[in-house]
Amino acid sequence: MKRGAQAAEGPPNLPLITFGAMLATVMQALDTTIANVALPQMQGTFSVSYDQVTWVLTSYIVAAAIMTPPTGWLSNRFGRKRLYLVSVTGFTIASVFCGMASSVTVMVLFRILQGMFGAALVPLSQATLLDSYPRERHGPAMAIWGVGIMVGPILGPTLGGYLTDNYSWRWVFYINVPVGILAFMVISSSVRETARNLTLRFDTFGFAMISLAIAALQMFLDRGELKDWFGSPEIITEAVMAGLFLYIFLVHTFTAANPFISPSLFLDRNFSVSLVLIAAVGVVLYATMALLPPLMQDLLNYPVVTAGLLLAPRGVGTMIAMLIVGRIIVRIDVRILLIFGFALSAYSLYWMDGFSLAEPTWEFVASGVTQGFGLGFVFVPLTTVAFSTLAPDRRNEAAGIYNLFRNIGSSAVISAMTALLLQNTQLSHEDIGAHITAFNPLLHLPGIERVWNPYTAKGLALLNNEVTRQASMIAYLDDFKFLMILTALLTPLVLLLRPPKTSRSQGQVQGQPAHAILD
């Protein structure tokens, strides 16, 4: 769009633009976890196996992962606002059809469409806010945007559990309808269309290779545990395909004249380092969210809704941290904020590594708030510094890649943590079981011998259940320890980042002083 046209339209309505971006972000972020708790009810409705119903999750993840990289090209070719509105509309309509699905096949089909349309929502929201606010106000803008991207997955299980228990699993999808309609109205009235590059060519071969690589990788990660990893021909095939197509894509990217993803993006040190660190954020956030609900429900016997409510304060910690960071990021070196955030996240995982089967409820809440607070101090500065040295015309493409790395990081670690959990449960079970012999005096205590008598069928079953319970708890603690060590090892990468430069001249946006923005 021409400069004169922008001036004629007057200054942008920043609060309305921010609200619209938040609506789109929350809607998409919620759907990454909201359907998880409804799977048992869907399984009963459709009368299918667990293997079949998990495609409801896998199909969405794969479709969203494939369609995230081309967001930049589609936005530059057709206009950001146009793509924004099409994505919101398509996501909302697909949500309606997901709620109306009469079979798992139909459900998977519309979940694929939902993932395809929803893939662009988060990158577009991020790019829109970065372009709407001046560079020195990117921190506060990313703080508000980050609330949706970080809190959405945390509130998903809570909201999904409430809707499923009190209404029906179909409302997990219908809830998107009013949000989608409101987002469409706000975006259409506030967001401005960007210039279109009608001569931009699409690298079909590059897109095909990266899509096949991502799809094979996601299938490998999502179905690996279910199929016993490399003991299954399917998983071996998916691993080989992921590696092969990724290799072909990389060769093509560095040799083609107009590649699908510009290699020059990765020459920017801030952006490249930030890709690794945002993957780490996805690791800590999503792995913890994947581990805590089954721990609470299976080992501590918390109801689904209660477990969700205990996880919700984590989002409160994130929101508070982001609001604080949004105010102080222009005064403090972002590397200090990042190191503090990673250190707090590592400490929360150290706290979780000390959990027991008799853990008081308040410790789940307190450790969660601590972790949420730490991640809030990581997400905003990291997102700000990642784009601080990129040219504005690279933001659409960069935002898609940035969010792709966050999603792949979360998918990979969830699969790894699940595999590690099962493996360590078996090892701990064997280790504890080795001490259950006739020569162990503890088993001959009157109170224990009456209940855990290994010489009766009932006593042996009860004893095995308790051993499994203890072994599972040890395995959960091992996972938390692994995540703590991984977080600590990645923290020094922060020192490779260069703080963004700001100038007083950047404090003006369409005639508005910088201090007036977000106040």
Steps between C-alpha positions, in 0.01 A plus 500: 500500500629846417616738770248760393213257529603410853514864601155560356357223709630660817684333788433130559261399776762318708270376781257350246781345294647347815161365609442337162847345498442367852167342403653319203800387704297369793259318269779311326713445811207354695437239235848353541397350837126546552402181316740275693275447801200425276660202323343230726152643437566519123623142507171390656288706261672368189552145639863486388829389652739734679740468206231633266377785719855638547487600132273783617810655659761380251314625191469852642865518605631372166278732293592804711871416483495464120311825439704716740809552273307635195331769711761756396462433126119498515497826694739673260319367194136557596522759777518446873151621587338290227684188620416589861126514430500184289686315776259613773198414287632161396603411856161596638302308236724194541440517876124483442534194281732336754227542762242349263718201397317168498804274455869508576579515127295817458651642817856444378417658163372821660780504757742506205315801358495663842877455531562632148300818556620548859870469416527860380315664790788517748770617252263756348405636843865533592598671173200734520594623846869537410406720202236699690723602791832686480814296554557632853145393598536147367561374853163610640325388181656154519408484869132536419523259205696253711219477754288327238770272363619389844177496700289336229660155529492524881129582518411251226474189721306690766245641257483174305437300817226737614319501164526122465379425852215752507385502138655285226834452328346673197508831688878477501470602134183712512669735747709630208195635315426819703874568537554456126211729407622772736859463374383535138307819580787659692771407249296612199437840658843573645781318318630662183581310185866468409654539157471196271787366294323353197830397340601281794561144385418196709768235548275195456781245526642657816158515663430138407829382652466693827134395528584133458788532747281671762212255449730198533669649809168577669368152424822352638471704820126457555475129423841381615397406852178340382689280251801417723734734313762327286343164561235602247554511121268802484715705738823400323349606167388836642843567651677422171254714304541794738879490469500449123252776416670743740835432331351560154335819625826636644693424179228667294485803732871574467514444124169636362469855370174572685471246785188453711685623811774757453831374651599860574251500789724259690801727455339734752656390829218622721238319295696171477579486872142593581372204297691262727385679816132521397509126436627469859204709621267262318684212666452629855143624459346214305697218662397614847139537386515147357651346815308665784137408410559120490714523813219674687221282362662155486726507805335752732138433394407862425184540287555637148348840578696535824826419324420763239424760767830431674683566173316825428701720746805428284338730244452769763873497569568533128264793457644689797855445375416614149337818622807576713743422217301715260574799723866439582633348177601842361712569811673166565724290277282224354772244574465569873125447476547178303756356741269582793206335324690184408648478852153529655364236261788266588433558871133412457602171338744438788202557731292249306785249516435490876130411473364194683182292500395694811565840341274776639278675247651843559841383372353419158354849488810678633747318273268561204476873569881511534548327166239715329667813637838382371369416154333840483841660554640288216231522235464877463872597486578202276227584251605865502870435443434232235349759263698804613770472232278379214370730228123565524437329165642174642262480796226299332741224397695514827185479715394179327840336555519626860166343591585181311808449718294557815245240391757241391691547825187430701401198289844345517540533874151372581576182307846473659365557852225241451751240379739584787212478747403149396859379482589635845178360647602153387856540629384633837242222527774241449727676750232517771381149424852364562461598868174308545626173640429275796811640666374862506394559863272791404263263320454301822369790705144418618332797333675441168478122492122508534461722192805438279540128544699372198383143571133570418354606166326804645802607704733459203271708278481779759876490547560518124264796471691688768837418343371626162371817664834570667692417182279735298563784744877445475471510120311832513772646721766379255318685221489821703872465575577450130305815410679695774843396369399577139380848600822569690718385209320720246507815714859605405382539137336823617845662511524466120210743451551866426265744681268685260586860428232763550488865420279782610397554140334161504271615773258655256237291325262684277529809719467317835777533761654172611407548864133525401498157342355232727442749780 
